[in-house]
Amino acid sequence: MSDRVERIVIVGAGQAGGRAASELRGLGFAGSITILGDEARLPYERPPLSKVVLAGDARAEDAPVNPAAFYEEQGIELRLDDPACAIDRAGSAVSLGSGETIPYDRLILATGVRPRALRVAGADMAGIFSLRTAADAERIGASLATARSVAIVGGGFVGLEVASLASARGLPVTVIERAGRCLSRVVPPLAAGRIAARHLERNVRIRCDAEIAAITGDGRVEHIELADGERVAADLVIVGIGSRPQDDLALAAGLACADGVLVDARGRTSDPAIHAIGDVARHGAGRHESWQNAEHGAARAASSIMGLPLPADDAPWFWTDQQGWNVQLVGAFVDGDDVREVSLGPESFVHLHVRDGRLAGAVLFNAGRERRKLTRMIGQAASFDQIIGQQTGLGVA
């Protein structure tokens, strides 16, 4: 690493930003590190928000990226509740909302995403929420305590996780999905169907191929009007229709962007002094919004800045907790995969996605103990016969 890199500024105090700071210190960077955040909280992990924080079983502070004492011990400056508002690339500095300017030798953008807004009449009424921050989870959790009926707009991971929590409280829940099935962006059809069936068994109503015409109520949401004329009663609505990258700073600074900040394999943007990581970064075919991607992006950027070889990446990995099931997805899935189900016991099974005779991906239902084995086998392009051999401990259902 060049001796000139003495000051690193990280814009974004989320998981990717907090992890980048710890990776840099772990690799021996001894210069100054400053993390800029627009929330007043220490960097925390977001997956627990829709799983346990919203349910009131934990707080965001219970899932920190690093312990609170870590930042002081490692000499990492936290500038919280003071968002970055502009990047001066020529002057190598970041301007804050407070008016202060922070100089940098290297800049890491970890600004994440923002929820997509629902653009229909009445979408600004009270009782309608999106879930992105710890404060959002706390507000939704408080509203669930007094709600009489819940509508979820969007049948993705977040929407169905909230549906699971609401139905567990005995509330009537309707999921409204514009596509032909739930979980269409990430989960393959067979697994998505099993998850949807599980929700139906737990009294969650699912409306697919459904368009929202308007939201009605007297100041607070009371009904969702669908294009086919149906009225869905709800005094609490959670909108989970995807997200948009928070790349405004990058765009204003003239960095190359296209549905996120464009980066190379080392996380470098079109300006070699600036990296982008986590949900806001786009490399190759697209962006990947996941816990794993935040971790990997932070490690790649830190290694790049330090002039070190890149760490190896595992196969893509996602997980979700719904209706008593822990579902983990590892690898890649395409239409035409040969899907084979392996039973591991009551309420525990695996969908193996075999392509050209080799393992390409797996969906694990209450079978997290098998993930590392299957991840390794995906990396080795293992054959189906190898997968069910004695070394895996799996048996065909």
Buried (B, 14 or more C-beta within 10 A) or exposed (E): BEEEBBBBBBBBBBBBBBBBBBBBBEBEBEBBBBBBBBBEBBBBBBBBBBBBBBBBEBBBEEBBBBEEEBBEEBEBBBBBEBBBBBBEEEEBBBBBEEEEEBBBBBBBBBBBBBBBEBEBEBBEBEBBBBBBBBEBBBBBBEBBEEBEBBBBBBBBBBBBBBBBBBBEEEBBBBBBBBBEBBBBEBBBBBBBBBBBEBBEEBEBBBBBEBEBBEBBBEEEBBBBBBEEEBEBBBBBBBBBBEBBBBBBBBEEBEBEBEEBBBBBEBBBBBBEBBBBBBBBBBBEEEBBBBBBBBBBBBBBBBBBBBEEEBEEBBBBBBBBBBBEBBBBBBBBBEEEBEBBBBBBEEEBBBBBBBBEEBBBBBBBBBBEEBBEBBBEBBBEEBBBEBBBEEEBEBEEE
